[in-house]
Amino acid sequence: METSLLVKTIVILTIVFSILVVALVLNSRSKKRKKEEAEKKEAKKKEKKKDPYLSITDLYKVIKKRTSTADELKKALEMIIEYHGKINQGSGSKTTKDMDVYNAIMFTLCRHPNTNKDLILYFDRELEKRNPEYIKEINEALEKGLNSRGA
């Protein structure tokens, strides 16, 4: 009788020990997964902070700078489209302060010494795709910018 009690006790202790080991392994995996997720979030935050041109004002400064290269212009335009591609609609009137900013960008882009037709067309087409209600205004800004270039 004592041996059967001893065997039962050993079996129960083995089961409890096994459960504890499984719980410990699962807990460590969970902590590892949470740590990896936290590291990924931190990396994304750092990546966003690396990019100094996230505001439309900063991006416009790059376009306005006469010494910006065609590659810098392209990157700034891509970021404008990616982060600020949708023009906010004003209440009542279609003309908004946002549209004025995009008009200024288009005008400055057309007059920039390092711009080219591909950059201008890219910006024009992408803005029109994302803002079909502003096609007329976008085309007017493009026309003014191109006309200001002279012969």
N, C-alpha and C positions, 0 to 999 in steps of 0.2 A: 504494500500500500504506500509505503514511503517512497519507493522508486517511481510509482505512477504519479504521485504528487510532485516529485522532483522533475520528472519529464514534462508534465503539464506546465510547471513554473518556467522551465527553460524555453518551452515552445512559446508561451505567452511573452516572456521577456524578448525573445528573438523577433516576434511579430511587432512588439512595441518599438524595439530598436530599429527594425526595418522601416516602420512608419516614420520615425524621427529622421532617419537618414534621407528618405524620399522628400520629406517636408523641407529639410535643410537644403537639399539640392535644388528643389523648385524655388525656394526663397532666394538662393544665390543667383539663379537664372533670372528671376524677376528683377532683382536689384541691378544686375548687369544690363538687362534690357532697358530699364529706366535710365541708367547712366548713359547708355548709348543714345537714347532719345534726347536726353538733355544736352549731350555733346553736339548732336545734329542741329538742335534749335540754336545753340550758341554759335555754331559755325554759320548758320543762315543769318543770324544777327550781325556777325562780323562781316559777312559778305556784303550785306546791305550798307554797313557803315563804310566799307572800303570805297564804295562808289560815291564820289563827292558831288555828283550832278543829279540828285534825285528831285530837287524842286525845279519847277518850270522856270523860275527866275534864274537859277544857276545855269540851267541848260541854255537859256536865252543869252546869258553872258558869254558862253562859249561861241555861240553863233555870231554874236555881236563883235567879238574880238577879231580884229582884222588879220591877225597872224595865225588863226586856227587853220590847221591843215584840212584837206578834204576828208581824211579819215576821222579827225576829231569832229568835224561837222556831221559826218555820217553817224558816228556813235551818239552824238547829242540828239540828232533827229530820231534815231531808233529809240532812244530812251524817252523822248517826248511822246512818241507814238505808243510805246509800251506802258508808260506810267501815267501819261496825261492825254491819251488819244481821244478821249471823249470830251467834247466841249459841253460845258454845263449850260442848260437852257435857262434863259432869264424868264421872269414872269411877265407876260404880256408881249413885250417887244422881243424880237429875235436877236437883236444886237445886245450883247452882254459884254461885261469887262473881260470875260474869258475870250470872247471872240476878238476883242481888241488885241489881246496878247498874241493870239494865233496870227492875226493880220500883221502885227509887228514882226513876228518870227518869219513869216513868209516874205515880207518886204525886205528884211535884213538878209535873209538867205539869198534872195535873188540878186542883191547888190554886193554880196560878199565876193572878194577877189579870188578865193579858192573854191568857189562852188562850181558845179557843173550841171548839165541838164538832167543827168540821172538822179542827182540828189533832189533837185527841185521837183521832178516828176514823182519820185518816190514819196516825198512828203505830201505833195498834192493828192496823189491817189489814196494814200493811207488815211489821210484826214477825211477825204470824201467817203471812203468805205465806212469809217466809224461814225460819221456825222452826215448822213444823207440829207438831213433837214437844213444843213448849212452849205450845201453845194454852191449855191449862188454866191454867198459871201466869200467862200474859199476861192472861187474862180475870180471874183473881183479883186481880192487881195493878190492873187497870182498875177493878174493882168497889170495891176498898179506896180507890183515889184518888177515885172519884166519891162514895162514901159520906162521905169526909172533908170534902167541900165543904160539907156541911150544906144547909140549905134556902134 
